Amino acid sequence: MDGVKIDRSFIRNISNQSEHAGITTAMIKMAQHLKMEVIAEGVETETELSFLQQHDCHHVQGFYFGKPCPVEEFEETYM
């Protein structure tokens, strides 16, 4: 095992006051201490992204960056 993926259920509506903030922060710090990659999935808002960046989670994925699409559409848009 070389990485940890944080489920979107922990990321959804996260803020410093949310009940998931402490758990998410602990997962990030533990994984980093063990020299593991950390990726947070389900990032949908700037607030969620900002929280993760503030806590040194540098790998994220989610609708904030783009929604799933057919290969042809992806190639047309991003290539």
PyMOL commands that place a pseudoatom at each C-alpha (Angstrom):
pseudoatom trace, name=CA, resn=MET, resi=1, chain=A, elem=C, hetatm=0, pos=[0.000, 0.000, 0.000]
pseudoatom trace, name=CA, resn=ASP, resi=2, chain=A, elem=C, hetatm=0, pos=[1.515, 3.294, -1.059]
pseudoatom trace, name=CA, resn=GLY, resi=3, chain=A, elem=C, hetatm=0, pos=[-1.394, 5.703, -0.736]
pseudoatom trace, name=CA, resn=VAL, resi=4, chain=A, elem=C, hetatm=0, pos=[-4.605, 6.689, 0.968]
pseudoatom trace, name=CA, resn=LYS, resi=5, chain=A, elem=C, hetatm=0, pos=[-7.748, 7.877, -0.778]
pseudoatom trace, name=CA, resn=ILE, resi=6, chain=A, elem=C, hetatm=0, pos=[-10.120, 9.940, 1.336]
pseudoatom trace, name=CA, resn=ASP, resi=7, chain=A, elem=C, hetatm=0, pos=[-13.730, 9.193, 0.448]
pseudoatom trace, name=CA, resn=ARG, resi=8, chain=A, elem=C, hetatm=0, pos=[-15.969, 12.021, -0.695]
pseudoatom trace, name=CA, resn=SER, resi=9, chain=A, elem=C, hetatm=0, pos=[-18.285, 11.449, 2.276]
pseudoatom trace, name=CA, resn=PHE, resi=10, chain=A, elem=C, hetatm=0, pos=[-15.568, 13.043, 4.448]
pseudoatom trace, name=CA, resn=ILE, resi=11, chain=A, elem=C, hetatm=0, pos=[-14.956, 15.889, 1.985]
pseudoatom trace, name=CA, resn=ARG, resi=12, chain=A, elem=C, hetatm=0, pos=[-18.546, 16.935, 1.293]
pseudoatom trace, name=CA, resn=ASN, resi=13, chain=A, elem=C, hetatm=0, pos=[-19.276, 20.339, 2.913]
pseudoatom trace, name=CA, resn=ILE, resi=14, chain=A, elem=C, hetatm=0, pos=[-16.050, 20.217, 4.916]
pseudoatom trace, name=CA, resn=SER, resi=15, chain=A, elem=C, hetatm=0, pos=[-14.985, 23.287, 6.840]
pseudoatom trace, name=CA, resn=ASN, resi=16, chain=A, elem=C, hetatm=0, pos=[-12.901, 23.890, 9.929]
pseudoatom trace, name=CA, resn=GLN, resi=17, chain=A, elem=C, hetatm=0, pos=[-16.066, 23.533, 12.021]
pseudoatom trace, name=CA, resn=SER, resi=18, chain=A, elem=C, hetatm=0, pos=[-17.444, 20.384, 10.388]
pseudoatom trace, name=CA, resn=GLU, resi=19, chain=A, elem=C, hetatm=0, pos=[-17.524, 17.037, 12.185]
pseudoatom trace, name=CA, resn=HIS, resi=20, chain=A, elem=C, hetatm=0, pos=[-15.364, 15.526, 9.434]
pseudoatom trace, name=CA, resn=ALA, resi=21, chain=A, elem=C, hetatm=0, pos=[-12.597, 18.130, 9.639]
pseudoatom trace, name=CA, resn=GLY, resi=22, chain=A, elem=C, hetatm=0, pos=[-10.695, 16.434, 12.456]
pseudoatom trace, name=CA, resn=ILE, resi=23, chain=A, elem=C, hetatm=0, pos=[-10.941, 12.977, 10.906]
pseudoatom trace, name=CA, resn=THR, resi=24, chain=A, elem=C, hetatm=0, pos=[-9.854, 14.227, 7.492]
pseudoatom trace, name=CA, resn=THR, resi=25, chain=A, elem=C, hetatm=0, pos=[-6.947, 16.213, 8.922]
pseudoatom trace, name=CA, resn=ALA, resi=26, chain=A, elem=C, hetatm=0, pos=[-5.822, 13.187, 10.939]
pseudoatom trace, name=CA, resn=MET, resi=27, chain=A, elem=C, hetatm=0, pos=[-5.950, 10.931, 7.857]
pseudoatom trace, name=CA, resn=ILE, resi=28, chain=A, elem=C, hetatm=0, pos=[-3.861, 13.408, 5.865]
pseudoatom trace, name=CA, resn=LYS, resi=29, chain=A, elem=C, hetatm=0, pos=[-1.250, 13.806, 8.605]
pseudoatom trace, name=CA, resn=MET, resi=30, chain=A, elem=C, hetatm=0, pos=[-1.031, 10.062, 9.332]
pseudoatom trace, name=CA, resn=ALA, resi=31, chain=A, elem=C, hetatm=0, pos=[-0.558, 9.192, 5.673]
pseudoatom trace, name=CA, resn=GLN, resi=32, chain=A, elem=C, hetatm=0, pos=[2.079, 11.878, 5.228]
pseudoatom trace, name=CA, resn=HIS, resi=33, chain=A, elem=C, hetatm=0, pos=[3.913, 10.675, 8.344]
pseudoatom trace, name=CA, resn=LEU, resi=34, chain=A, elem=C, hetatm=0, pos=[3.978, 7.184, 6.812]
pseudoatom trace, name=CA, resn=LYS, resi=35, chain=A, elem=C, hetatm=0, pos=[5.312, 8.669, 3.534]
pseudoatom trace, name=CA, resn=MET, resi=36, chain=A, elem=C, hetatm=0, pos=[2.142, 7.765, 1.641]
pseudoatom trace, name=CA, resn=GLU, resi=37, chain=A, elem=C, hetatm=0, pos=[0.408, 9.693, -1.104]
pseudoatom trace, name=CA, resn=VAL, resi=38, chain=A, elem=C, hetatm=0, pos=[-2.958, 11.177, -0.147]
pseudoatom trace, name=CA, resn=ILE, resi=39, chain=A, elem=C, hetatm=0, pos=[-5.779, 11.898, -2.578]
pseudoatom trace, name=CA, resn=ALA, resi=40, chain=A, elem=C, hetatm=0, pos=[-9.124, 13.392, -1.656]
pseudoatom trace, name=CA, resn=GLU, resi=41, chain=A, elem=C, hetatm=0, pos=[-12.026, 12.506, -3.901]
pseudoatom trace, name=CA, resn=GLY, resi=42, chain=A, elem=C, hetatm=0, pos=[-15.290, 14.315, -4.409]
pseudoatom trace, name=CA, resn=VAL, resi=43, chain=A, elem=C, hetatm=0, pos=[-14.034, 17.906, -4.265]
pseudoatom trace, name=CA, resn=GLU, resi=44, chain=A, elem=C, hetatm=0, pos=[-16.914, 20.026, -5.542]
pseudoatom trace, name=CA, resn=THR, resi=45, chain=A, elem=C, hetatm=0, pos=[-16.404, 23.502, -4.079]
pseudoatom trace, name=CA, resn=GLU, resi=46, chain=A, elem=C, hetatm=0, pos=[-13.680, 26.083, -3.604]
pseudoatom trace, name=CA, resn=THR, resi=47, chain=A, elem=C, hetatm=0, pos=[-14.210, 25.831, 0.167]
pseudoatom trace, name=CA, resn=GLU, resi=48, chain=A, elem=C, hetatm=0, pos=[-13.474, 22.095, 0.118]
pseudoatom trace, name=CA, resn=LEU, resi=49, chain=A, elem=C, hetatm=0, pos=[-10.387, 22.624, -2.057]
pseudoatom trace, name=CA, resn=SER, resi=50, chain=A, elem=C, hetatm=0, pos=[-9.143, 25.427, 0.185]
pseudoatom trace, name=CA, resn=PHE, resi=51, chain=A, elem=C, hetatm=0, pos=[-9.541, 23.285, 3.326]
pseudoatom trace, name=CA, resn=LEU, resi=52, chain=A, elem=C, hetatm=0, pos=[-7.556, 20.449, 1.754]
pseudoatom trace, name=CA, resn=GLN, resi=53, chain=A, elem=C, hetatm=0, pos=[-4.810, 22.783, 0.537]
pseudoatom trace, name=CA, resn=GLN, resi=54, chain=A, elem=C, hetatm=0, pos=[-4.526, 24.357, 4.001]
pseudoatom trace, name=CA, resn=HIS, resi=55, chain=A, elem=C, hetatm=0, pos=[-3.968, 20.855, 5.399]
pseudoatom trace, name=CA, resn=ASP, resi=56, chain=A, elem=C, hetatm=0, pos=[-1.333, 19.918, 2.791]
pseudoatom trace, name=CA, resn=CYS, resi=57, chain=A, elem=C, hetatm=0, pos=[-3.455, 17.505, 0.759]
pseudoatom trace, name=CA, resn=HIS, resi=58, chain=A, elem=C, hetatm=0, pos=[-1.997, 18.161, -2.687]
pseudoatom trace, name=CA, resn=HIS, resi=59, chain=A, elem=C, hetatm=0, pos=[-3.838, 15.502, -4.710]
pseudoatom trace, name=CA, resn=VAL, resi=60, chain=A, elem=C, hetatm=0, pos=[-7.543, 16.023, -5.249]
pseudoatom trace, name=CA, resn=GLN, resi=61, chain=A, elem=C, hetatm=0, pos=[-10.195, 14.998, -7.725]
pseudoatom trace, name=CA, resn=GLY, resi=62, chain=A, elem=C, hetatm=0, pos=[-13.819, 15.882, -8.222]
pseudoatom trace, name=CA, resn=PHE, resi=63, chain=A, elem=C, hetatm=0, pos=[-16.454, 17.832, -10.099]
pseudoatom trace, name=CA, resn=TYR, resi=64, chain=A, elem=C, hetatm=0, pos=[-14.787, 21.118, -9.102]
pseudoatom trace, name=CA, resn=PHE, resi=65, chain=A, elem=C, hetatm=0, pos=[-12.239, 20.358, -11.813]
pseudoatom trace, name=CA, resn=GLY, resi=66, chain=A, elem=C, hetatm=0, pos=[-14.487, 18.646, -14.341]
pseudoatom trace, name=CA, resn=LYS, resi=67, chain=A, elem=C, hetatm=0, pos=[-17.363, 16.258, -14.747]
pseudoatom trace, name=CA, resn=PRO, resi=68, chain=A, elem=C, hetatm=0, pos=[-17.095, 12.828, -16.373]
pseudoatom trace, name=CA, resn=CYS, resi=69, chain=A, elem=C, hetatm=0, pos=[-17.458, 12.949, -20.136]
pseudoatom trace, name=CA, resn=PRO, resi=70, chain=A, elem=C, hetatm=0, pos=[-16.982, 10.727, -23.181]
pseudoatom trace, name=CA, resn=VAL, resi=71, chain=A, elem=C, hetatm=0, pos=[-13.416, 10.309, -24.476]
pseudoatom trace, name=CA, resn=GLU, resi=72, chain=A, elem=C, hetatm=0, pos=[-14.213, 12.242, -27.648]
pseudoatom trace, name=CA, resn=GLU, resi=73, chain=A, elem=C, hetatm=0, pos=[-15.472, 15.247, -25.686]
pseudoatom trace, name=CA, resn=PHE, resi=74, chain=A, elem=C, hetatm=0, pos=[-12.417, 15.168, -23.401]
pseudoatom trace, name=CA, resn=GLU, resi=75, chain=A, elem=C, hetatm=0, pos=[-10.015, 15.055, -26.352]
pseudoatom trace, name=CA, resn=GLU, resi=76, chain=A, elem=C, hetatm=0, pos=[-11.848, 17.879, -28.101]
pseudoatom trace, name=CA, resn=THR, resi=77, chain=A, elem=C, hetatm=0, pos=[-11.860, 20.064, -25.011]
pseudoatom trace, name=CA, resn=TYR, resi=78, chain=A, elem=C, hetatm=0, pos=[-8.516, 19.320, -23.371]
pseudoatom trace, name=CA, resn=MET, resi=79, chain=A, elem=C, hetatm=0, pos=[-6.138, 18.070, -26.045]
for i in range(1, 79): cmd.bond("trace and resi %d" % i, "trace and resi %d" % (i + 1))
show_as sticks, trace
zoom trace
